[in-house]
Structure formats: C-alpha cells, structure tokens
Amino acid sequence: MDGTSTKVCREFQRGACKRPEQECRFAHPPDHVSTTDEGTVTVCMDAIKSRCSRDPCRYFHPPPHLQAQLRASQGRAAQQPVGHP
C-alpha cells in the first residue's frame, strides 16, 4: 500500500469473503470502482479528508480502519529520505 492505492480482497473478488467490510484488512470496492490488473484500487484522497462530493465517485472510499492504515502509510512515506527506494 503506497498511500494512494490499496489491495483488493481476493476472497471478495471471488464473492467468498466471510469478513464484513469493516473488519477485512483489504478493500471491498463497489462495482463502479475500477480495479487494476495488479488487484489494487485507487483511493479517493478527498474521501480521506471528508471532502468528496462526487456521486458516484470513481475512486475507492475506504472504511475508517483502512483510512487509518493509509494515513500511517503516508506518514512513513513522508519520513523516507529523498532518493530512498
């Protein structure tokens, strides 16, 4: 996870995830949100900031527990020295 995208739940993609969206550590995007060939979705950064007014939005609006993971990921990325892989 790089802070702007997140992995989609493989079980959800097969219609077999037994976890509620609020408990799964991977994304359960609605049908109108595109998934990449790598199995990720682009996160709506406006939704993270509670400012998205698009309806429907073509980006993934993560539930609160995934928002916390994304913010932590962004914080780690911001602390990396320039030129760090």
C-alpha atoms as one frame of an Amber mdcrd trajectory, in Angstrom:
protein
   0.000   0.000   0.000   1.528   3.324  -1.043  -0.996   5.766   0.424  -2.896
   6.332  -2.825  -3.904   2.757  -3.579  -4.807  -0.321  -1.604  -5.105  -4.035
  -2.314  -8.480  -5.567  -3.082  -9.547  -8.610  -1.055  -9.031 -11.710  -3.219
 -11.876 -13.535  -1.500 -14.163 -10.542  -2.098 -13.267 -10.616  -5.807 -14.376
 -14.261  -5.913 -17.522 -13.459  -3.908 -16.284 -15.547  -0.990 -15.029 -13.133
   1.723 -16.655 -14.060   5.012 -15.497 -10.911   6.793 -17.640  -7.772   6.931
 -16.104  -4.854   5.011 -15.465  -3.089   8.338 -13.260  -5.971   9.530 -11.396
  -7.093   6.407  -7.900  -5.656   6.052  -8.319  -5.426   2.278 -10.618  -3.316
   0.097 -14.168  -4.345  -0.812 -14.814  -1.782  -3.588 -18.261  -1.210  -5.111
 -18.801  -2.323  -8.720 -18.360   1.182 -10.175 -14.767   1.478  -8.831 -12.118
   0.147 -11.233  -9.625  -2.465 -10.054  -6.149  -2.596 -11.620  -4.597  -5.714
 -13.130  -2.417  -5.854 -10.001  -5.514  -6.174  -7.795  -5.493  -2.673  -6.332
  -7.870   0.282  -6.301  -7.073   3.987  -6.278  -8.129   5.608  -3.030 -10.147
   8.836  -3.062  -7.951  11.241  -1.139 -10.884  13.670  -0.880 -12.842  10.949
   0.950  -9.926  10.504   3.362 -10.254  14.243   4.123 -14.088  14.017   4.261
 -14.346  16.344   1.247 -15.528  14.145  -1.633 -18.684  15.424  -3.319 -18.634
  13.098  -6.343 -21.614  10.743  -6.563 -20.762   8.182  -7.604 -17.034   8.615
  -7.112 -14.830   6.524  -9.397 -12.280   6.092  -6.606 -12.455   3.838  -3.552
 -13.798   5.329  -0.312 -12.098   3.207   2.357 -13.822   2.412   5.650 -12.319
   4.021   8.792  -9.988   1.130   9.684  -8.384   1.217   6.217  -8.180   5.021
   6.326  -6.006   4.686   9.438  -3.689   2.260   7.601  -3.460   4.624   4.625
  -2.616   7.621   6.819   0.104   5.591   8.558   1.489   4.548   5.168   1.556
   8.167   4.005   3.346   9.203   7.196   6.046   6.574   6.685   6.496   7.651
   3.056   6.882  11.289   4.104   9.638  10.315   6.556  11.727   8.486   3.927
  14.915  10.343   2.940  14.997  11.697  -0.608  16.290   9.068  -3.014  15.283
   6.185  -0.732  13.746   3.304  -2.706
